Structure formats: structure tokens, C-alpha cells
Amino acid sequence: MADSNGGKSPQTHRPHELSIGSTSPNQSLNRLVLNRFLAGRGHCDVDNRFDLDCDRPVKITLLSDNSIRLEPIPGPMTIEALSADQSYSPFHMVAGGLASCTFSVMYAWAEYAKLDADDLTIDVTWTFADDPHRVDHYDVRFKWPSLPEKRMEAARRVAELCTIHATLRHPPTIEIASAAASPLETSDAQADGAEPVAR
């Protein structure tokens, strides 16, 4: 399936069932690779080597209203639900971005370290708070059966280098205005303490 820009769009399926498929830090992590991640360049955009659509397609499964699972699969990227009643909400989308980013940096590290990441899965669950109603907690768990136990802590530290993880930990400012108002007009109005006015 192609989107309006000619690219591949995720395909959504609703299967009858889903197949659920010491911790000392690894001191040999390459500093250059980690620095690229920290600078925001580690998320599957380095010469297309770690592009999820090209090298490692994934499947995102909606496990519930507040949980998803991401796992690598052959073929195009898919988004699935366990039942036809499950809707794909904006909360699933945000969690999917967090899971995809986490997976991409871990998979890139695995390739660099010559580790097999084909059995790596990421689960993300979240809870809500009120006043205002919002997501107040994300719980990200990875399952990687083939990863040696001694490298688990290193993998956890690599997962924290995901750019989406950093974005959620340090929330960006958000500006909302009419599309008819230019960014300059909006910023000038806000500086004067006035409401943005579309012209």
C-alpha cells in the first residue's frame, strides 16, 4: 500500500490470535556509536543502514487500550490488533514511536556488536493521570532471549539513548495557531502578550 507521497504505508491486520513469541555494564561500548545516538543521529537514518522499512521490518500489535508490542518480522511493516473491536488510538501511535525508536537504537547496537537481534521484542504500556488528562507513565520492557545475561545492562543503557525517549524526558514546547498565521506573526503576538490572530 502506498501513501500520497508514493512511500509504503503500514498495513493494518486483525488476526484471530497472536503468537507471543550478572548485569554488569559492558565497558566496551563504542563511544562514537553512542555519541551518534546521543546527538540524535542514531535513529535508523545513518546511510539507511538501520532503516526499519528497508533492513528490519517490524510488526506492532495492539495488546490492549494501553499496551503494544513491537517485534521484527519478514515483509512489510504491519500494525495488528488482537480483536476487531480494538481501535488504533493516538496513544498507541505515540507508544509505537517510542517502541520503534527504542528498537532501532538497540538493533543498530546489536549489528555493531555482532549480536543477533532477530528475537528482540519491545513492550510498551502506559497509565493515565488527570488535571489535565494525560499519559503520566510509560513502562518499556524488552525481551531478548539470545542476548547474553552479562550484556543485559548495556542493552538497557543503549535503549535509553532513543531520541523519542529523550524527547519525552525533556518535553518540547508546543505552539498551536491557525495555519493562516505565519510563525513570525504568531511569535510577535505572543511576545506582546496578545492572542495570535490569523490574517
Backbone as ProteinMPNN parsed JSONL, in Angstrom:
{"seq_chain_A": "MADSNGGKSPQTHRPHELSIGSTSPNQSLNRLVLNRFLAGRGHCDVDNRFDLDCDRPVKITLLSDNSIRLEPIPGPMTIEALSADQSYSPFHMVAGGLASCTFSVMYAWAEYAKLDADDLTIDVTWTFADDPHRVDHYDVRFKWPSLPEKRMEAARRVAELCTIHATLRHPPTIEIASAAASPLETSDAQADGAEPVAR", "coords_chain_A": {"N_chain_A": [[0.846, -1.191, 0.0], [0.595, 2.228, -0.841], [1.369, 5.557, 0.262], [0.258, 9.027, 0.001], [2.56, 10.198, -0.804], [3.875, 8.374, -2.257], [5.294, 6.547, -0.817], [5.734, 3.617, 1.295], [3.008, 2.492, 3.221], [2.04, 1.638, 6.558], [0.485, -1.542, 7.02], [-2.602, -2.575, 8.253], [-3.734, -5.236, 10.151], [-6.017, -7.677, 11.482], [-5.604, -10.248, 13.243], [-6.787, -13.532, 14.263], [-5.447, -14.602, 16.409], [-2.425, -14.067, 18.323], [0.932, -14.931, 18.094], [2.908, -15.154, 20.803], [5.455, -14.625, 20.811], [25.707, -11.884, 35.626], [24.438, -8.478, 35.715], [26.298, -6.565, 34.92], [27.562, -3.515, 33.469], [28.505, -3.32, 30.012], [31.673, -2.553, 29.25], [32.854, -2.109, 26.834], [31.426, -0.672, 24.972], [31.167, 1.161, 22.026], [32.347, 4.436, 21.848], [31.953, 6.33, 19.783], [29.703, 5.39, 18.388], [27.753, 5.542, 20.425], [27.831, 8.277, 20.931], [26.793, 9.25, 18.562], [24.167, 8.353, 18.787], [23.394, 9.839, 21.053], [23.474, 12.373, 20.001], [21.284, 12.37, 18.449], [21.465, 11.111, 16.046], [21.325, 8.457, 15.78], [19.051, 7.11, 15.137], [18.062, 5.002, 13.03], [18.769, 6.335, 10.592], [21.229, 6.548, 9.475], [22.9, 6.578, 6.708], [20.961, 4.85, 5.718], [21.421, 2.371, 6.799], [20.226, 1.278, 9.009], [17.574, 1.449, 8.577], [14.246, 0.936, 9.339], [12.205, 0.257, 7.591], [13.553, -0.796, 5.475], [15.693, -2.586, 6.233], [14.961, -3.979, 8.572], [11.981, -4.879, 8.956], [9.067, -4.362, 10.999], [6.521, -5.512, 13.276], [3.753, -4.101, 14.848], [1.757, -4.767, 17.536], [-1.398, -4.278, 18.898], [-1.981, -4.729, 22.099], [-3.746, -4.07, 24.097], [-5.916, -1.415, 25.325], [-4.021, 0.165, 26.444], [-1.453, -0.783, 25.869], [1.215, -2.071, 23.837], [2.999, -4.201, 21.525], [6.12, -4.56, 19.938], [7.765, -6.23, 17.353], [10.286, -7.798, 15.332], [9.684, -8.761, 11.98], [9.508, -10.662, 8.902], [8.873, -9.111, 5.717], [6.492, -6.427, 4.895], [6.055, -3.53, 7.062], [3.691, -3.862, 9.67], [0.609, -3.208, 11.399], [-1.206, -4.576, 13.912], [-4.161, -5.884, 15.524], [-5.552, -7.584, 18.335], [-8.212, -8.13, 18.315], [-11.222, -7.388, 16.461], [-12.52, -5.314, 17.621], [-10.725, -3.607, 18.713], [-9.416, -0.39, 18.611], [-7.138, 1.789, 16.882], [-5.497, 4.004, 18.579], [-4.479, 7.48, 19.22], [-2.788, 7.28, 21.414], [-1.685, 4.764, 21.158], [-0.205, 5.302, 18.888], [1.763, 7.15, 19.755], [3.099, 5.565, 21.651], [3.939, 3.584, 19.908], [5.824, 4.985, 18.409], [7.772, 5.423, 20.382], [8.459, 2.763, 20.961], [9.418, 1.929, 18.43], [11.618, 3.627, 18.033], [13.209, 2.898, 20.225], [13.67, 0.212, 19.586], [15.124, 0.533, 17.201], [17.582, 1.779, 17.933], [18.62, -0.168, 19.592], [18.789, -2.326, 17.863], [20.607, -1.334, 16.007], [22.868, -1.111, 17.63], [23.192, -3.832, 18.204], [23.882, -4.85, 15.672], [26.319, -3.555, 15.313], [27.747, -4.666, 17.443], [27.797, -7.228, 16.632], [25.709, -8.99, 17.343], [22.844, -11.133, 17.553], [19.733, -9.911, 16.889], [17.266, -10.737, 16.13], [15.345, -11.882, 17.711], [14.501, -9.94, 19.392], [12.099, -8.161, 21.191], [9.847, -5.48, 21.95], [7.904, -4.225, 24.517], [5.455, -1.865, 25.353], [3.747, -0.17, 27.837], [1.279, 1.974, 29.331], [0.066, 4.478, 31.656], [-2.554, 6.635, 32.915], [-3.141, 10.038, 33.999], [-4.946, 12.692, 35.657], [-6.187, 16.122, 35.36], [-4.284, 18.009, 33.899], [-5.996, 15.549, 31.8], [-3.872, 12.999, 30.828], [-1.06, 11.045, 29.622], [0.852, 9.637, 32.124], [2.869, 7.894, 32.695], [5.203, 5.729, 31.208], [6.004, 2.4, 30.579], [8.606, 0.577, 29.517], [9.58, -2.436, 28.275], [11.991, -4.8, 27.318], [12.443, -7.878, 25.59], [14.783, -10.29, 25.046], [15.83, -13.043, 24.268], [18.175, -14.323, 23.223], [20.276, -12.731, 23.954], [23.273, -12.467, 25.759], [23.409, -12.781, 29.319], [25.227, -11.149, 30.651], [25.288, -8.891, 29.126], [22.954, -7.552, 29.363], [22.521, -5.228, 30.971], [24.011, -3.332, 29.575], [22.534, -3.269, 27.205], [20.157, -2.19, 28.181], [21.005, 0.386, 28.842], [21.668, 1.338, 26.315], [19.12, 1.381, 25.159], [18.004, 3.559, 26.428], [19.033, 5.653, 25.03], [17.489, 6.324, 22.933], [15.987, 8.708, 20.78], [13.301, 9.511, 20.944], [12.694, 8.721, 23.51], [14.354, 10.534, 24.91], [13.079, 12.893, 24.133], [10.578, 12.668, 25.378], [11.391, 12.649, 28.012], [12.41, 15.166, 28.242], [10.354, 17.376, 27.612], [9.27, 18.982, 24.596], [8.546, 22.43, 23.668], [5.264, 23.411, 22.677], [3.518, 24.92, 20.156], [0.463, 26.271, 19.138], [-1.472, 27.393, 16.512], [-3.479, 29.124, 14.09], [-3.274, 27.963, 10.752], [-3.192, 30.002, 8.943], [-1.826, 32.045, 10.078], [1.411, 33.344, 10.085], [4.531, 31.943, 11.274], [6.161, 34.044, 12.244], [4.335, 36.146, 12.752], [2.856, 34.883, 14.744], [4.767, 34.499, 16.808], [5.426, 37.182, 17.335], [2.996, 38.164, 18.289], [2.669, 36.65, 20.591], [4.845, 37.539, 22.051], [4.033, 40.112, 22.651], [2.076, 39.563, 24.389], [-0.416, 39.117, 23.434], [-3.225, 37.384, 21.935], [-2.615, 35.115, 19.283], [-3.39, 36.171, 15.97], [-5.039, 35.268, 13.078], [-4.491, 36.203, 9.724]], "CA_chain_A": [[0.0, 0.0, 0.0], [1.412, 3.431, -0.923], [0.716, 6.758, 0.75], [0.131, 10.07, -1.005], [3.887, 10.577, -1.269], [4.46, 7.284, -3.002], [6.02, 5.651, 0.066], [4.982, 2.494, 1.832], [2.231, 2.772, 4.412], [1.834, 0.438, 7.37], [-0.73, -2.283, 6.762], [-3.252, -2.957, 9.491], [-4.398, -6.523, 10.088], [-6.64, -8.081, 12.73], [-5.57, -11.7, 13.263], [-7.579, -14.18, 15.3], [-4.601, -14.801, 17.569], [-1.065, -13.574, 18.17], [1.961, -15.8, 18.645], [3.775, -14.369, 21.678], [6.816, -15.075, 20.72], [25.305, -10.774, 36.471], [24.026, -7.411, 34.83], [27.308, -5.504, 34.918], [27.6, -2.823, 32.18], [29.544, -3.697, 29.056], [32.565, -1.403, 29.164], [33.441, -1.994, 25.502], [30.543, 0.038, 24.06], [31.925, 2.116, 21.234], [31.975, 5.817, 22.185], [31.475, 7.045, 18.608], [28.338, 4.958, 18.128], [26.881, 6.1, 21.45], [27.755, 9.719, 20.744], [25.854, 9.498, 17.464], [22.829, 8.19, 19.341], [23.111, 10.958, 21.939], [23.281, 13.555, 19.178], [20.056, 12.233, 17.683], [21.735, 10.587, 14.707], [21.37, 7.01, 15.835], [17.747, 6.506, 14.891], [17.836, 4.373, 11.71], [18.873, 7.237, 9.454], [22.635, 6.678, 9.119], [23.143, 5.938, 5.406], [19.923, 3.842, 5.525], [21.873, 1.056, 7.242], [19.362, 0.756, 10.047], [16.214, 1.883, 8.267], [13.35, -0.154, 9.703], [11.393, -0.159, 6.448], [14.392, -1.483, 4.492], [16.53, -3.657, 6.749], [14.328, -4.773, 9.605], [10.556, -4.57, 9.111], [8.546, -4.717, 12.314], [5.067, -5.602, 13.475], [3.261, -3.534, 16.099], [0.497, -5.401, 17.919], [-2.141, -3.594, 19.961], [-2.315, -5.754, 23.082], [-4.892, -3.573, 24.867], [-6.079, 0.027, 25.15], [-2.857, 0.874, 26.962], [-0.208, -1.539, 25.71], [1.55, -2.539, 22.494], [4.231, -4.989, 21.391], [6.82, -4.42, 18.658], [8.669, -7.343, 17.097], [10.738, -7.854, 13.94], [9.074, -9.798, 11.148], [9.789, -10.502, 7.478], [7.798, -8.49, 4.963], [6.239, -5.008, 5.17], [5.638, -3.151, 8.408], [2.259, -4.049, 9.886], [0.011, -2.863, 12.689], [-2.251, -5.562, 14.109], [-4.931, -5.876, 16.765], [-5.953, -8.928, 18.719], [-9.636, -8.295, 18.026], [-11.775, -6.375, 15.558], [-13.064, -4.222, 18.432], [-9.637, -2.751, 19.174], [-9.132, 0.74, 17.729], [-5.753, 2.277, 16.892], [-5.655, 5.339, 19.143], [-3.273, 8.314, 19.246], [-1.895, 6.81, 22.467], [-0.934, 3.68, 20.538], [0.744, 5.884, 17.939], [2.897, 7.698, 20.496], [3.836, 4.422, 22.196], [4.587, 2.924, 18.782], [7.027, 5.751, 18.095], [8.751, 5.128, 21.423], [8.923, 1.384, 20.761], [10.195, 1.856, 17.189], [12.893, 4.293, 18.254], [13.976, 2.049, 21.132], [14.113, -0.961, 18.829], [16.108, 0.89, 16.176], [18.907, 2.001, 18.501], [19.105, -1.454, 20.099], [19.138, -3.154, 16.71], [21.84, -0.78, 15.46], [23.941, -1.539, 18.536], [23.381, -5.269, 18.02], [24.637, -5.056, 14.445], [27.696, -3.115, 15.557], [28.383, -5.612, 18.37], [27.683, -8.56, 16.034], [24.759, -9.778, 18.13], [21.604, -11.468, 16.86], [18.595, -9.209, 17.486], [16.029, -11.156, 15.472], [14.352, -12.277, 18.713], [14.259, -8.79, 20.27], [10.763, -7.576, 21.166], [9.671, -4.342, 22.853], [6.554, -3.991, 25.016], [5.248, -0.552, 25.977], [2.455, 0.045, 28.487], [1.203, 3.325, 29.875], [-1.034, 4.803, 32.567], [-3.06, 7.99, 32.754], [-3.384, 10.909, 35.144], [-5.929, 13.742, 35.365], [-5.9, 17.54, 35.69], [-5.16, 17.583, 32.811], [-5.93, 14.138, 31.423], [-2.629, 12.813, 30.08], [-0.258, 9.865, 29.966], [1.798, 10.051, 33.153], [3.949, 6.924, 32.894], [5.45, 4.693, 30.203], [6.834, 1.279, 31.023], [9.185, -0.047, 28.333], [10.26, -3.689, 28.61], [12.482, -5.549, 26.162], [12.678, -9.309, 25.745], [15.845, -10.602, 24.095], [16.298, -14.348, 24.777], [19.511, -14.734, 22.775], [21.306, -11.822, 24.455], [23.947, -12.965, 26.964], [22.995, -12.102, 30.533], [26.205, -10.141, 31.033], [25.136, -7.698, 28.297], [21.611, -7.001, 29.564], [22.591, -3.861, 31.479], [24.465, -2.497, 28.465], [21.395, -3.116, 26.292], [19.211, -1.258, 28.81], [21.558, 1.729, 28.717], [21.531, 1.715, 24.907], [17.703, 1.684, 24.915], [17.715, 4.892, 26.949], [19.579, 6.645, 24.118], [16.475, 6.608, 21.911], [15.648, 10.126, 20.692], [11.941, 9.708, 21.432], [12.822, 8.624, 24.965], [14.883, 11.822, 25.366], [12.057, 13.909, 23.898], [9.559, 12.545, 26.422], [12.01, 13.011, 29.287], [12.617, 16.615, 28.199], [9.273, 17.728, 26.684], [9.455, 20.184, 23.784], [7.454, 23.398, 23.709], [4.287, 23.181, 21.622], [2.785, 26.121, 19.783], [-0.722, 25.988, 18.329], [-2.01, 28.598, 15.892], [-4.113, 28.921, 12.795], [-2.305, 27.819, 9.665], [-3.166, 31.258, 8.198], [-0.894, 32.953, 10.737], [2.798, 32.953, 9.867], [5.266, 31.76, 12.532], [6.65, 35.329, 12.722], [3.201, 36.846, 13.34], [2.49, 34.201, 15.976], [5.753, 34.784, 17.845], [5.308, 38.597, 17.695], [1.795, 38.334, 19.098], [2.914, 36.054, 21.9], [5.788, 38.403, 22.757], [3.259, 41.249, 23.12], [1.072, 39.097, 25.343], [-1.724, 39.074, 22.776], [-3.562, 36.126, 21.299], [-2.294, 35.081, 17.844], [-4.51, 36.496, 15.098], [-4.839, 34.847, 11.687], [-4.822, 37.252, 8.757]], "C_chain_A": [[0.88, 1.24, 0.0], [0.639, 4.604, -0.377], [0.714, 7.802, -0.343], [1.472, 10.516, -1.545], [4.58, 9.459, -2.015], [5.227, 6.304, -2.151], [5.132, 4.534, 0.561], [4.25, 2.893, 3.101], [2.097, 1.496, 5.218], [0.514, -0.228, 7.023], [-1.303, -2.754, 8.083], [-4.015, -4.251, 9.301], [-5.018, -6.817, 11.442], [-6.68, -9.604, 12.772], [-6.453, -12.252, 14.366], [-6.752, -14.387, 16.554], [-3.197, -14.314, 17.262], [-0.103, -14.563, 18.805], [2.929, -14.965, 19.464], [5.222, -14.963, 21.643], [7.712, -14.795, 22.072], [25.076, -9.624, 35.553], [25.039, -6.276, 34.816], [27.395, -4.863, 33.546], [28.745, -3.321, 31.308], [30.436, -2.483, 28.812], [33.131, -1.186, 27.769], [32.521, -1.313, 24.501], [31.332, 1.116, 23.323], [31.433, 3.537, 21.475], [31.405, 6.56, 20.982], [30.036, 6.688, 18.313], [27.39, 5.582, 19.139], [26.748, 7.608, 21.309], [26.827, 10.08, 19.604], [24.41, 9.364, 17.952], [22.451, 9.395, 20.185], [22.851, 12.235, 21.16], [22.038, 13.459, 18.317], [20.252, 11.663, 16.308], [21.727, 9.072, 14.691], [20.089, 6.338, 15.441], [17.56, 6.168, 13.421], [17.871, 5.347, 10.543], [20.323, 7.447, 9.033], [22.897, 5.884, 7.849], [22.167, 4.801, 5.123], [20.335, 2.454, 6.017], [20.916, 0.434, 8.245], [17.924, 1.182, 9.823], [15.256, 0.725, 8.492], [12.537, -0.646, 8.514], [12.218, -0.996, 5.466], [15.055, -2.729, 5.066], [15.829, -4.535, 7.783], [12.875, -4.335, 9.773], [10.069, -5.041, 10.479], [7.026, -4.836, 12.273], [4.74, -4.995, 14.826], [1.898, -4.151, 16.374], [-0.135, -4.619, 19.061], [-2.613, -4.658, 20.939], [-3.543, -5.376, 23.905], [-5.038, -2.088, 24.585], [-4.858, 0.796, 25.632], [-1.572, 0.037, 26.912], [-0.044, -1.998, 24.265], [2.775, -3.444, 22.581], [4.808, -4.753, 20.002], [7.792, -5.581, 18.528], [9.073, -7.352, 15.631], [10.081, -9.015, 13.208], [9.545, -9.617, 9.714], [8.603, -9.841, 6.782], [7.584, -7.043, 5.37], [5.858, -4.771, 6.622], [4.136, -3.3, 8.535], [1.871, -3.57, 11.273], [-1.198, -3.767, 12.856], [-2.955, -5.357, 15.438], [-5.373, -7.299, 17.057], [-7.426, -9.193, 18.453], [-10.106, -7.163, 17.131], [-12.325, -5.18, 16.321], [-11.986, -3.239, 18.873], [-9.36, -1.639, 18.171], [-7.684, 1.19, 17.915], [-5.789, 3.741, 17.31], [-4.378, 6.163, 19.025], [-2.28, 7.866, 20.321], [-1.071, 5.615, 21.983], [0.133, 4.236, 19.598], [1.983, 6.423, 18.65], [3.753, 6.559, 21.062], [4.56, 3.666, 21.094], [5.853, 3.648, 18.362], [8.135, 5.481, 19.098], [9.326, 3.729, 21.244], [9.807, 1.27, 19.523], [11.571, 2.483, 17.361], [13.792, 3.449, 19.149], [14.527, 0.837, 20.39], [15.235, -0.6, 17.868], [17.491, 1.103, 16.768], [19.484, 0.69, 19.053], [19.54, -2.362, 18.953], [20.433, -2.669, 16.068], [23.035, -1.186, 16.314], [24.24, -3.03, 18.363], [24.185, -5.555, 16.759], [26.096, -4.666, 14.639], [28.453, -4.124, 16.42], [28.331, -7.05, 17.863], [26.857, -9.514, 16.913], [23.516, -10.042, 17.299], [20.443, -10.796, 17.58], [17.274, -9.617, 16.854], [14.955, -11.588, 16.463], [14.077, -11.161, 19.714], [12.829, -8.287, 20.11], [10.692, -6.464, 22.211], [8.193, -4.24, 23.23], [6.495, -2.611, 25.665], [3.845, -0.508, 26.566], [2.461, 1.445, 29.087], [-0.01, 3.47, 30.787], [-1.383, 6.273, 32.406], [-3.153, 8.726, 34.091], [-4.363, 11.989, 34.709], [-5.407, 15.118, 35.768], [-4.528, 18.001, 35.203], [-5.016, 16.091, 32.534], [-4.745, 13.943, 30.488], [-2.029, 11.456, 30.422], [0.781, 10.317, 30.987], [2.943, 9.068, 33.355], [4.001, 5.957, 31.719], [6.351, 3.628, 30.818], [7.301, 0.543, 29.771], [9.965, -1.283, 28.776], [10.748, -4.357, 27.33], [12.706, -7.0, 26.546], [13.652, -9.711, 24.646], [16.478, -11.919, 24.538], [17.732, -14.71, 24.408], [20.624, -13.84, 23.317], [21.948, -12.394, 25.716], [23.573, -12.129, 28.187], [23.943, -10.968, 30.906], [26.084, -8.851, 30.223], [23.764, -7.038, 28.471], [21.649, -5.546, 30.027], [23.065, -2.901, 30.395], [23.329, -2.237, 27.486], [20.386, -2.125, 26.863], [19.707, 0.177, 28.665], [21.46, 2.227, 27.28], [20.09, 2.115, 24.613], [17.347, 3.087, 25.379], [18.232, 6.001, 26.039], [18.635, 6.966, 22.968], [16.071, 8.083, 21.95], [14.234, 10.415, 21.188], [11.921, 9.633, 22.96], [13.313, 9.955, 25.533], [13.859, 12.934, 25.211], [10.989, 13.874, 24.987], [10.115, 12.914, 27.797], [12.235, 14.516, 29.399], [11.603, 17.202, 27.208], [9.565, 19.006, 25.894], [8.324, 21.171, 24.033], [6.551, 23.137, 22.51], [3.531, 24.478, 21.378], [1.632, 25.738, 18.869], [-1.281, 27.307, 17.809], [-2.701, 28.227, 14.602], [-3.041, 28.84, 11.72], [-2.185, 29.103, 8.854], [-2.199, 32.26, 8.821], [0.523, 32.455, 10.52], [3.478, 32.756, 11.216], [5.757, 33.074, 13.115], [5.532, 36.115, 13.391], [2.813, 36.242, 14.678], [3.456, 34.536, 17.101], [5.689, 36.239, 18.28], [4.12, 38.829, 18.602], [1.998, 37.787, 20.497], [3.868, 36.903, 22.72], [5.077, 39.624, 23.334], [2.204, 40.868, 24.134], [-0.324, 39.006, 24.762], [-1.956, 37.707, 22.189], [-3.155, 36.172, 19.846], [-3.528, 35.327, 16.998], [-4.166, 36.088, 13.686], [-5.268, 35.97, 10.769], [-5.002, 36.657, 7.37]], "O_chain_A": [[1.834, 1.303, 0.776], [-0.582, 4.673, -0.515], [1.112, 7.527, -1.475], [1.545, 11.134, -2.607], [5.753, 9.583, -2.37], [5.764, 5.326, -2.671], [3.932, 4.504, 0.286], [4.819, 3.563, 3.963], [2.045, 0.401, 4.658], [-0.475, 0.457, 6.759], [-0.579, -3.272, 8.933], [-4.847, -4.361, 8.4], [-4.586, -6.261, 12.452], [-7.682, -10.201, 12.378], [-6.827, -11.533, 15.293], [-7.293, -14.351, 17.659], [-2.818, -14.163, 16.101], [-0.31, -14.985, 19.943], [3.683, -14.163, 18.914], [5.83, -15.65, 22.463], [8.893, -15.138, 22.111], [25.586, -9.798, 34.447], [24.645, -5.114, 34.707], [27.314, -5.568, 32.54], [29.809, -3.692, 31.802], [29.992, -1.493, 28.229], [33.816, -0.192, 27.53], [32.788, -1.356, 23.3], [32.072, 1.886, 23.935], [30.244, 3.819, 21.326], [30.468, 7.344, 21.135], [29.225, 7.567, 18.02], [26.337, 6.096, 18.763], [25.672, 8.161, 21.541], [26.144, 11.102, 19.661], [23.542, 10.154, 17.581], [21.344, 9.922, 20.068], [22.088, 13.09, 21.608], [21.757, 14.365, 17.533], [19.345, 11.707, 15.477], [22.089, 8.464, 13.683], [20.027, 5.109, 15.408], [16.978, 6.943, 12.662], [17.091, 5.208, 9.601], [20.63, 8.403, 8.32], [23.092, 4.669, 7.896], [22.495, 3.882, 4.373], [19.678, 1.465, 5.692], [20.803, -0.789, 8.327], [17.142, 1.266, 10.77], [15.425, -0.346, 7.91], [12.212, -1.831, 8.432], [11.668, -1.803, 4.717], [14.992, -3.803, 4.467], [16.097, -5.734, 7.847], [12.571, -3.512, 10.636], [10.598, -5.999, 11.043], [6.357, -4.334, 11.37], [5.366, -5.328, 15.833], [0.992, -4.068, 15.545], [0.516, -4.334, 20.067], [-3.543, -5.407, 20.642], [-4.289, -6.245, 24.356], [-4.362, -1.553, 23.705], [-4.677, 1.958, 25.268], [-0.719, 0.136, 27.794], [-1.019, -2.274, 23.566], [3.491, -3.45, 23.582], [4.079, -4.747, 19.01], [8.544, -5.886, 19.453], [8.286, -6.955, 14.772], [9.941, -10.111, 13.752], [9.945, -8.514, 9.341], [7.46, -9.997, 7.212], [8.396, -6.48, 6.105], [5.402, -5.677, 7.319], [3.388, -2.919, 7.635], [2.688, -3.532, 12.192], [-2.116, -3.734, 12.036], [-2.417, -4.738, 16.356], [-5.546, -8.112, 16.149], [-7.847, -10.347, 18.374], [-9.469, -6.112, 17.051], [-12.571, -4.132, 15.724], [-12.302, -2.152, 19.357], [-9.096, -1.915, 17.0], [-7.089, 0.992, 18.974], [-6.077, 4.618, 16.496], [-3.309, 5.612, 18.76], [-1.073, 8.048, 20.165], [0.095, 5.468, 22.349], [1.24, 3.704, 19.523], [3.11, 6.189, 18.214], [4.979, 6.587, 20.962], [5.664, 3.162, 21.304], [6.844, 3.013, 17.999], [9.297, 5.329, 18.723], [10.535, 3.529, 21.36], [10.833, 0.591, 19.557], [12.572, 1.938, 16.894], [14.983, 3.296, 18.878], [15.694, 0.478, 20.542], [16.199, -1.353, 17.736], [18.482, 0.663, 16.185], [20.693, 0.465, 18.987], [20.535, -3.078, 19.061], [21.26, -3.473, 15.637], [24.084, -1.56, 15.791], [25.4, -3.441, 18.375], [25.073, -6.408, 16.77], [27.0, -5.366, 14.182], [29.626, -4.411, 16.182], [28.756, -7.977, 18.552], [27.241, -10.653, 17.181], [23.176, -9.243, 16.426], [20.194, -11.077, 18.752], [16.269, -8.926, 17.017], [13.779, -11.657, 16.106], [13.488, -11.402, 20.768], [12.397, -8.013, 18.99], [11.388, -6.503, 23.225], [7.33, -4.176, 22.354], [7.383, -2.239, 26.433], [2.867, -0.778, 25.87], [3.52, 2.028, 29.321], [-0.971, 2.704, 30.707], [-0.617, 7.054, 31.84], [-3.232, 8.116, 35.157], [-4.585, 12.178, 33.513], [-4.364, 15.263, 36.406], [-3.682, 18.353, 36.025], [-4.057, 15.451, 32.966], [-4.624, 14.635, 29.477], [-2.436, 10.805, 31.384], [1.512, 11.276, 30.742], [3.885, 9.356, 34.094], [2.975, 5.432, 31.287], [7.333, 3.937, 31.492], [6.494, -0.042, 29.049], [10.905, -1.178, 29.564], [9.996, -4.466, 26.361], [13.104, -7.312, 27.669], [13.386, -9.502, 23.462], [17.559, -11.91, 25.126], [18.432, -15.341, 25.201], [21.801, -14.162, 23.155], [21.238, -12.769, 26.649], [23.437, -10.909, 28.093], [23.506, -9.939, 31.42], [26.69, -7.837, 30.571], [23.457, -6.062, 27.785], [20.887, -4.719, 29.526], [22.572, -1.776, 30.305], [23.173, -1.12, 26.993], [19.823, -1.314, 26.128], [18.918, 1.083, 28.396], [21.198, 3.408, 27.05], [19.857, 3.085, 23.892], [16.484, 3.736, 24.788], [17.908, 7.169, 26.25], [18.956, 7.797, 22.118], [15.839, 8.64, 23.023], [13.996, 11.461, 21.792], [11.211, 10.395, 23.616], [12.764, 10.453, 26.515], [13.775, 13.823, 26.059], [10.545, 14.919, 25.464], [9.389, 13.431, 28.646], [12.251, 15.074, 30.496], [11.968, 17.497, 26.069], [10.047, 19.992, 26.452], [7.27, 20.799, 24.548], [7.014, 22.696, 21.458], [2.97, 25.06, 22.306], [1.811, 24.963, 17.929], [-1.534, 28.229, 18.585], [-2.517, 27.125, 14.086], [-2.036, 29.549, 11.767], [-1.195, 29.294, 8.149], [-1.796, 33.22, 8.165], [0.812, 31.28, 10.744], [3.048, 33.343, 12.208], [5.779, 33.235, 14.335], [5.729, 36.688, 14.462], [2.485, 36.956, 15.626], [3.031, 34.825, 18.22], [5.875, 36.53, 19.462], [4.204, 39.589, 19.567], [1.553, 38.386, 21.476], [3.732, 36.989, 23.941], [5.468, 40.124, 24.389], [1.515, 41.73, 24.68], [-1.301, 38.839, 25.492], [-1.012, 36.949, 21.967], [-3.34, 37.211, 19.211], [-4.591, 34.767, 17.264], [-3.139, 36.498, 13.145], [-6.288, 36.618, 11.003], [-5.286, 37.385, 6.418]]}, "name": "protein", "num_of_chains": 1, "seq": "MADSNGGKSPQTHRPHELSIGSTSPNQSLNRLVLNRFLAGRGHCDVDNRFDLDCDRPVKITLLSDNSIRLEPIPGPMTIEALSADQSYSPFHMVAGGLASCTFSVMYAWAEYAKLDADDLTIDVTWTFADDPHRVDHYDVRFKWPSLPEKRMEAARRVAELCTIHATLRHPPTIEIASAAASPLETSDAQADGAEPVAR"}
